[in-house]
């Protein structure tokens, strides 16, 4: 398996302390986690002009029986209050060809709210959340439980609908998007 990564801005390395360990700081943890490659998903929530969403690598299945997803959303994110209000979200697993969608929902260009949906085709699933047409999968969830811990909300969602597509996944590693070749 080969992972090909796109170009990305340089990242400052953490300099070890005298005891050989980097300082335990937010930047140190972020630097360590950048070494982990993860699949890229867009979490969508809301309806109409109140739609928003976020690009994450922190979505996964908690259980298959009963079908349950888990996502972690920063509580300062514009997506958090919408998930909390609407009590739904959709995990859209992105393909390599959907990098622009990932970039748009990351907010790096300043795009917010419903404007993040521009330039792609969306459908509504059972919960009312938006699913990306052509995504590798769209997993529609109703919020089952929210655990607020530190900076994030850990959101458990009962799966109410699934759509599946085809393609190669996009991954995120060390601040860059890339693809996987088998």
C-alpha positions as CSV (number, residue, x, y, z in Angstrom):
1,X,0.0,0.0,0.0
2,X,1.3,3.5,-0.9
3,X,0.0,6.8,0.5
4,X,0.5,9.8,-1.8
5,X,0.3,13.2,-0.1
6,X,-0.4,16.6,-1.5
7,X,1.9,19.5,-0.7
8,X,1.2,21.3,2.6
9,X,2.7,24.3,4.5
10,X,5.7,23.4,6.8
11,X,4.9,22.5,10.4
12,X,7.1,23.5,13.3
13,X,8.6,20.5,15.1
14,X,8.5,20.2,18.9
15,X,12.0,20.3,20.4
16,X,12.5,17.6,23.1
17,X,13.1,18.8,26.7
18,X,16.1,17.8,28.8
19,X,14.4,14.6,29.9
20,X,13.9,13.6,26.2
21,X,10.2,14.3,26.1
22,X,8.4,17.2,24.4
23,X,6.4,19.4,26.6
24,X,2.8,18.4,27.3
25,X,1.1,21.2,25.6
26,X,-1.7,21.6,23.0
27,X,0.8,22.1,20.2
28,X,2.8,19.0,21.3
29,X,-0.3,16.8,21.2
30,X,-1.4,18.3,17.8
31,X,2.2,17.6,16.5
32,X,2.0,14.0,17.8
33,X,-1.4,13.4,16.3
34,X,-0.3,14.7,12.9
35,X,1.7,11.4,12.6
36,X,-1.6,9.5,12.5
37,X,-3.1,9.1,9.0
38,X,-6.9,9.1,9.1
39,X,-9.8,8.9,6.7
40,X,-11.5,12.1,6.0
41,X,-15.2,12.7,6.7
42,X,-17.5,15.7,6.5
43,X,-20.0,15.9,9.3
44,X,-23.2,17.7,8.2
45,X,-26.0,19.0,10.4
46,X,-28.9,21.4,10.2
47,X,-31.6,22.2,7.6
48,X,-31.9,24.9,5.0
49,X,-30.0,28.1,5.8
50,X,-29.1,26.7,9.2
51,X,-27.0,23.9,7.6
52,X,-23.3,23.7,8.5
53,X,-20.6,21.1,8.9
54,X,-17.0,20.3,9.6
55,X,-14.2,18.2,8.1
56,X,-13.0,15.6,10.6
57,X,-10.8,12.6,11.0
58,X,-12.4,11.7,14.3
59,X,-15.5,9.8,13.0
60,X,-15.8,6.1,13.5
61,X,-18.2,3.3,14.3
62,X,-18.7,2.8,18.0
63,X,-20.7,-0.4,17.5
64,X,-22.4,-2.3,14.8
65,X,-25.0,-3.8,17.1
66,X,-26.8,-1.6,17.5
67,X,-25.4,0.5,14.6
68,X,-23.8,3.5,16.4
69,X,-21.3,6.2,15.3
70,X,-19.1,8.4,17.4
71,X,-17.8,11.9,16.4
72,X,-15.8,14.4,18.3
73,X,-16.6,18.1,17.6
74,X,-14.9,21.1,19.1
75,X,-17.4,23.0,21.1
76,X,-16.1,26.3,19.6
77,X,-17.0,25.0,16.2
78,X,-20.0,26.5,14.4
79,X,-21.1,22.9,13.8
80,X,-21.5,22.1,17.5
81,X,-24.6,24.2,18.4
82,X,-26.4,23.0,15.2
83,X,-25.8,19.3,16.1
84,X,-27.0,20.1,19.6
85,X,-30.1,21.9,18.3
86,X,-31.2,19.5,15.5
87,X,-30.1,16.3,17.3
88,X,-28.8,14.8,14.1
89,X,-25.7,14.6,11.9
90,X,-24.5,12.7,8.9
91,X,-21.0,11.3,8.5
92,X,-19.9,11.6,4.8
93,X,-16.9,9.5,4.1
94,X,-15.0,11.2,1.3
95,X,-13.2,9.9,-1.7
96,X,-10.0,11.2,-3.2
97,X,-12.0,13.2,-5.8
98,X,-13.8,15.0,-3.0
99,X,-10.8,16.9,-1.6
100,X,-12.3,20.3,-2.5
101,X,-15.4,19.4,-0.3
102,X,-13.0,18.5,2.6
103,X,-11.2,21.8,2.2
104,X,-14.4,23.8,2.0
105,X,-15.8,22.3,5.2
106,X,-12.5,22.7,7.0
107,X,-13.2,26.4,7.0
108,X,-9.7,27.2,5.9
109,X,-11.0,29.7,3.3
110,X,-13.4,31.4,5.8
111,X,-16.5,29.8,4.3
112,X,-19.2,29.3,6.9
113,X,-22.6,27.7,7.3
114,X,-24.8,26.8,4.3
115,X,-22.2,28.3,1.9
116,X,-20.0,25.3,2.6
117,X,-22.5,23.2,0.6
118,X,-22.0,25.2,-2.6
119,X,-20.3,23.4,-5.5
120,X,-21.5,19.8,-4.6
121,X,-24.7,17.9,-4.8
122,X,-26.5,17.1,-1.5
123,X,-29.5,15.0,-0.6
124,X,-31.5,14.8,2.7
125,X,-31.6,11.5,4.5
126,X,-33.9,10.1,7.2
127,X,-32.8,12.4,10.0
128,X,-32.9,15.5,7.9
129,X,-29.1,15.9,7.7
130,X,-27.5,16.4,4.3
131,X,-25.6,13.5,2.6
132,X,-23.0,14.2,-0.1
133,X,-24.1,12.5,-3.4
134,X,-21.2,10.3,-4.6
135,X,-19.6,10.0,-1.1
136,X,-17.9,6.6,-0.4
137,X,-20.6,6.3,2.3
138,X,-23.1,8.6,4.1
139,X,-24.1,7.5,7.5
140,X,-27.1,9.3,8.8
141,X,-27.5,9.5,12.6
142,X,-29.8,10.8,15.3
143,X,-28.1,12.0,18.4
144,X,-28.3,9.4,21.1
145,X,-26.0,10.9,23.7
146,X,-23.6,13.8,24.1
147,X,-20.7,13.9,26.5
148,X,-19.1,17.3,26.9
149,X,-15.5,16.9,27.9
150,X,-12.8,19.6,27.9
151,X,-12.8,21.4,24.5
152,X,-14.9,18.8,22.7
153,X,-18.3,17.2,22.6
154,X,-18.3,13.4,22.1
155,X,-21.4,12.6,20.2
156,X,-22.9,9.2,19.9
157,X,-25.4,8.7,17.0
158,X,-27.8,6.0,16.3
159,X,-27.6,5.1,12.6
160,X,-30.9,5.7,10.9
161,X,-29.8,5.5,7.2
162,X,-26.8,4.6,5.1
163,X,-25.9,5.2,1.4
164,X,-22.8,3.7,-0.2
165,X,-20.8,4.7,-3.2
166,X,-17.5,3.6,-4.7
167,X,-14.0,5.0,-5.1
168,X,-10.7,5.4,-3.3
169,X,-10.6,7.1,0.1
170,X,-8.9,10.4,0.9
171,X,-6.6,10.4,3.9
172,X,-5.2,13.2,6.0
173,X,-1.6,13.0,7.4
174,X,0.7,15.7,8.8
175,X,-1.5,18.5,7.5
176,X,-1.9,17.2,4.0
177,X,-4.6,15.4,2.0
178,X,-3.6,12.3,0.1
179,X,-4.8,9.1,-1.5
180,X,-4.2,5.4,-0.9
181,X,-3.1,3.0,-3.6
182,X,-3.4,-0.8,-3.1
